[in-house]
Amino acid sequence: MQGFNMGRYVPPEHEGTTSANKLAGKHALGSRARKVGQGILTVRFEMPFPIWCTTCPKPTIIGQGVRFNAEKKKVGSYHTTPIFSFRMKHVACGGWIEIRTDPKNTAYVVTEGAKKRDTGEDKVQEGEIRIMTEEERARLDGDAFARLEGKVEDKQRTASDKSRIEELHSAKERDWDDPGEANRRLRKAFRVGRKQRQKNGEKTEALKDRMSLGIDLLEETEEDRKRAGFVEFGELGGEGAIVKAKSRPLFADARVSDKSLAKKIESTKAVSEARKQKESLRKELANNTRAVLDPFLSVDKCNEQALGGISLIKRKRKVEDRQTVSKSDEPVNVTKSPALVEYDSD
């Protein structure tokens, strides 16, 4: 019986004797094994270090971690460890890049189409000891000058290392001649600031709880105090700045710098303000007088406001007023205008 979700269908007569891939004439890895007859398997290869592509017309760097579909192939062995070759195509220029494993030095080596970027990590740092290979030893044995240079460098390094070792021995004898006394000094120095450290720790925890901080706070240093002293803060609460901002004109002209011109502008403003107040007072007195004398002022005001200040009601003059106007010596040009009301209001 065929198992659940086991892939392709296998006829009952072949069940248990072969697999669906063998019946279909296909490899279990699919298209990845299309060159398996040549010993090549397609794998996903991640660049172990940045490299420079030598096939591109312009210098192009391929960063560490970039992934390629590479052809993996065994090209040799180091003792019993196989050496694999990863050959991939750079899509930017179409050139081929080949990288091989180096079991001897536990590293990767670029052999074709690129070169490793020099980051300085392969150089021997100060204090490190470089282990030479058998080929390098054989080359030094045959080169007298190189052997002499190596001896001089070794002598200098030995002298510096010897002085450092002597300093360490003398410091150890001085500080740890009596371990009990050294332990007593360390415990005494620790007791001096223990209470202060406890207080600082309690303040720090209270500050973290109050500010809801999920990070560790370091102790205050003298440099922090100096930097904090350089900061200038504004007024407390900022009330003075708010009042000044409110009292300042919105569209004030800040370019006026001449005092005489500023005074002239202020005097002109004062005169215009006084004129406006006088005109508003005159209008107010005239309106009050008209309100007392005219009983229909409220109706006219409503109509004028509704029609933008145009009055539609026209009242006829009294008989005395018409007689006075007709008896005057000045010629009167009477133009009859249409009126909505042709009778007295009373």
SULSULJO-V888045 format. One record per residue. N is the residue number from 1. RES is the residue in three letters. SS is DSSP state (A for helix, B for strand, O for the rest). NEAR is the number of other ideal C-beta (glycine too) atoms within 10 Angstrom. D_CENTER is the distance of its C-alpha to the mean C-alpha in Angstrom with 1 decimal. Layout:
n: [N;N]
res: [RES;RES]
ss: [SS;SS]
near: [NEAR;NEAR]
d_center: [D_CENTER;D_CENTER]
This chain:
n: [1;2;3;4;5;6;7;8;9;10;11;12;13;14;15;16;17;18;19;20;21;22;23;24;25;26;27;28;29;30;31;32;33;34;35;36;37;38;39;40;41;42;43;44;45;46;47;48;49;50;51;52;53;54;55;56;57;58;59;60;61;62;63;64;65;66;67;68;69;70;71;72;73;74;75;76;77;78;79;80;81;82;83;84;85;86;87;88;89;90;91;92;93;94;95;96;97;98;99;100;101;102;103;104;105;106;107;108;109;110;111;112;113;114;115;116;117;118;119;120;121;122;123;124;125;126;127;128;129;130;131;132;133;134;135;136;137;138;139;140;141;142;143;144;145;146;147;148;149;150;151;152;153;154;155;156;157;158;159;160;161;162;163;164;165;166;167;168;169;170;171;172;173;174;175;176;177;178;179;180;181;182;183;184;185;186;187;188;189;190;191;192;193;194;195;196;197;198;199;200;201;202;203;204;205;206;207;208;209;210;211;212;213;214;215;216;217;218;219;220;221;222;223;224;225;226;227;228;229;230;231;232;233;234;235;236;237;238;239;240;241;242;243;244;245;246;247;248;249;250;251;252;253;254;255;256;257;258;259;260;261;262;263;264;265;266;267;268;269;270;271;272;273;274;275;276;277;278;279;280;281;282;283;284;285;286;287;288;289;290;291;292;293;294;295;296;297;298;299;300;301;302;303;304;305;306;307;308;309;310;311;312;313;314;315;316;317;318;319;320;321;322;323;324;325;326;327;328;329;330;331;332;333;334;335;336;337;338;339;340;341;342;343;344;345;346]
res: [MET;GLN;GLY;PHE;ASN;MET;GLY;ARG;TYR;VAL;PRO;PRO;GLU;HIS;GLU;GLY;THR;THR;SER;ALA;ASN;LYS;LEU;ALA;GLY;LYS;HIS;ALA;LEU;GLY;SER;ARG;ALA;ARG;LYS;VAL;GLY;GLN;GLY;ILE;LEU;THR;VAL;ARG;PHE;GLU;MET;PRO;PHE;PRO;ILE;TRP;CYS;THR;THR;CYS;PRO;LYS;PRO;THR;ILE;ILE;GLY;GLN;GLY;VAL;ARG;PHE;ASN;ALA;GLU;LYS;LYS;LYS;VAL;GLY;SER;TYR;HIS;THR;THR;PRO;ILE;PHE;SER;PHE;ARG;MET;LYS;HIS;VAL;ALA;CYS;GLY;GLY;TRP;ILE;GLU;ILE;ARG;THR;ASP;PRO;LYS;ASN;THR;ALA;TYR;VAL;VAL;THR;GLU;GLY;ALA;LYS;LYS;ARG;ASP;THR;GLY;GLU;ASP;LYS;VAL;GLN;GLU;GLY;GLU;ILE;ARG;ILE;MET;THR;GLU;GLU;GLU;ARG;ALA;ARG;LEU;ASP;GLY;ASP;ALA;PHE;ALA;ARG;LEU;GLU;GLY;LYS;VAL;GLU;ASP;LYS;GLN;ARG;THR;ALA;SER;ASP;LYS;SER;ARG;ILE;GLU;GLU;LEU;HIS;SER;ALA;LYS;GLU;ARG;ASP;TRP;ASP;ASP;PRO;GLY;GLU;ALA;ASN;ARG;ARG;LEU;ARG;LYS;ALA;PHE;ARG;VAL;GLY;ARG;LYS;GLN;ARG;GLN;LYS;ASN;GLY;GLU;LYS;THR;GLU;ALA;LEU;LYS;ASP;ARG;MET;SER;LEU;GLY;ILE;ASP;LEU;LEU;GLU;GLU;THR;GLU;GLU;ASP;ARG;LYS;ARG;ALA;GLY;PHE;VAL;GLU;PHE;GLY;GLU;LEU;GLY;GLY;GLU;GLY;ALA;ILE;VAL;LYS;ALA;LYS;SER;ARG;PRO;LEU;PHE;ALA;ASP;ALA;ARG;VAL;SER;ASP;LYS;SER;LEU;ALA;LYS;LYS;ILE;GLU;SER;THR;LYS;ALA;VAL;SER;GLU;ALA;ARG;LYS;GLN;LYS;GLU;SER;LEU;ARG;LYS;GLU;LEU;ALA;ASN;ASN;THR;ARG;ALA;VAL;LEU;ASP;PRO;PHE;LEU;SER;VAL;ASP;LYS;CYS;ASN;GLU;GLN;ALA;LEU;GLY;GLY;ILE;SER;LEU;ILE;LYS;ARG;LYS;ARG;LYS;VAL;GLU;ASP;ARG;GLN;THR;VAL;SER;LYS;SER;ASP;GLU;PRO;VAL;ASN;VAL;THR;LYS;SER;PRO;ALA;LEU;VAL;GLU;TYR;ASP;SER;ASP]
ss: [O;O;O;O;O;O;O;O;O;O;O;A;A;A;B;O;O;B;O;A;A;A;A;A;O;O;O;O;O;A;A;A;A;O;O;A;A;A;O;O;B;B;B;B;B;B;O;O;O;O;B;B;B;O;O;O;O;O;O;B;B;B;O;O;O;O;B;B;B;B;B;B;B;B;B;B;B;B;O;O;B;B;B;B;B;B;B;B;B;O;O;O;O;O;O;B;B;B;B;B;B;B;O;O;O;O;B;B;B;B;B;B;O;B;B;B;O;O;O;O;O;O;O;O;O;O;O;O;O;O;O;O;O;A;A;A;A;A;A;A;A;A;O;A;A;A;A;A;A;A;A;A;A;A;A;A;A;A;A;A;A;A;A;A;A;A;A;A;A;A;A;A;A;A;A;O;O;O;A;A;A;A;A;A;A;A;A;A;A;A;A;A;O;A;A;A;A;A;A;A;A;A;A;A;A;A;A;A;A;A;A;O;O;O;O;O;O;O;O;O;O;A;A;A;A;A;A;A;A;O;O;O;O;O;O;A;A;A;A;A;A;A;A;A;A;A;A;O;O;O;O;O;O;O;O;O;O;O;A;A;A;A;A;A;A;A;A;A;A;A;A;A;A;A;A;A;A;A;A;A;A;A;A;A;A;A;A;A;A;A;A;A;A;O;O;O;A;A;A;A;A;A;A;A;A;A;O;O;O;O;O;O;O;O;O;O;O;O;A;A;A;A;A;A;A;A;A;O;O;O;O;O;O;O;O;O;O;O;O;O;O;O;O;O;O;O]
near: [6;14;8;5;5;10;11;11;9;18;10;8;7;12;12;9;8;11;14;16;14;13;13;9;6;14;15;11;13;10;9;16;14;13;13;12;8;9;11;18;18;18;15;10;18;11;20;15;16;16;23;15;18;15;15;17;7;7;8;16;13;20;10;13;10;14;10;19;11;23;20;17;17;12;14;12;11;12;6;6;11;11;16;18;18;20;20;24;15;19;8;13;15;9;17;14;23;18;25;18;20;12;15;12;10;7;13;16;13;18;13;14;20;25;10;16;14;10;10;6;7;8;9;8;8;4;8;8;6;8;6;11;10;7;8;12;10;11;13;16;10;9;12;9;8;13;12;11;12;13;10;9;10;10;10;10;12;10;10;10;11;10;10;11;10;10;10;10;10;10;10;10;9;9;12;11;9;10;9;7;11;13;11;11;12;10;9;9;9;10;9;9;10;9;9;9;12;10;10;14;12;10;11;16;11;10;11;14;9;8;9;6;11;6;6;7;14;8;9;11;9;7;8;11;9;9;10;9;8;6;6;5;6;8;9;7;8;11;9;11;11;11;10;9;9;7;7;9;7;4;4;8;8;7;5;10;7;9;8;7;10;12;10;11;13;10;10;10;10;10;10;10;10;10;10;10;10;10;10;10;10;10;10;10;10;10;12;10;10;11;12;9;8;12;9;10;13;10;12;15;13;10;14;14;9;10;10;6;8;8;12;10;13;11;13;13;11;10;9;8;10;11;11;11;12;9;7;9;4;6;5;7;5;7;4;5;6;6;11;7;10;8;7;10;9;3]
d_center: [60.8;57.3;54.5;51.9;49.0;50.2;49.4;52.1;55.6;58.3;61.9;64.1;66.3;63.5;61.6;61.3;62.5;59.6;56.1;54.8;53.0;56.2;58.1;55.6;55.5;51.8;49.6;47.7;44.4;45.0;43.7;42.1;45.6;47.1;47.8;48.9;52.4;51.1;49.3;45.9;43.4;40.1;37.2;33.4;32.5;29.1;28.7;29.1;27.7;26.4;29.3;30.3;32.2;35.4;36.5;33.8;35.0;31.8;30.3;28.0;26.1;25.9;23.2;24.1;24.0;24.9;27.8;31.1;34.4;36.6;40.4;41.4;44.8;46.8;48.0;49.6;49.7;49.4;52.3;51.7;47.9;47.2;45.1;43.0;41.8;38.7;39.0;36.3;35.7;32.8;32.1;30.8;34.2;36.5;37.4;38.3;36.6;38.6;37.4;40.0;39.9;41.5;43.0;44.6;41.4;39.3;36.9;36.3;37.9;37.1;40.5;40.1;37.8;35.0;34.5;32.3;29.5;30.5;27.9;30.5;30.7;34.3;35.6;37.6;35.9;37.9;39.9;39.7;43.0;43.2;45.6;47.7;48.9;52.6;52.3;50.8;53.6;56.1;54.7;54.8;58.4;59.5;57.7;59.3;56.9;53.8;55.6;56.4;52.8;51.7;54.4;53.4;49.7;50.9;53.1;50.4;48.0;50.9;51.7;48.1;47.8;51.2;50.4;47.2;49.1;51.8;49.3;47.9;51.5;52.5;49.4;50.2;53.9;53.1;50.6;52.0;55.8;56.3;53.6;54.9;54.5;51.0;50.0;51.6;49.6;46.3;47.1;48.2;45.0;43.1;45.2;44.6;41.0;41.1;41.6;39.0;36.5;37.6;37.1;33.6;32.7;34.1;32.2;28.9;29.7;30.7;27.5;25.5;27.8;27.5;23.7;23.3;21.2;21.0;20.2;22.8;23.3;24.7;27.8;27.7;28.6;30.2;27.1;25.2;28.1;28.1;24.5;25.0;28.2;26.4;24.4;26.5;26.4;28.0;31.2;31.5;30.6;29.9;33.3;34.6;31.6;32.0;35.8;35.3;32.9;35.4;38.4;36.9;38.0;35.5;36.6;38.0;38.6;37.0;38.4;42.0;42.7;46.5;48.3;51.4;49.5;47.6;51.0;52.5;49.7;50.1;53.9;53.6;51.3;53.7;56.7;54.9;54.0;57.6;58.9;56.6;57.9;61.5;61.1;59.6;62.5;65.1;63.6;63.6;67.2;68.3;66.7;68.2;71.7;71.3;70.3;73.5;75.8;74.4;74.5;72.6;69.6;67.3;68.2;67.6;64.2;63.1;64.2;62.7;59.3;59.4;60.5;58.4;61.2;64.1;67.1;69.3;72.2;74.9;77.7;81.1;82.6;85.4;89.0;89.4;86.3;87.5;91.0;89.5;87.5;90.5;92.9;90.7;91.8;88.5;88.3;85.9;84.1;83.7;81.3;81.5;78.2;77.8;77.5;76.5;79.0;82.5;84.0;83.7;81.2;83.8]
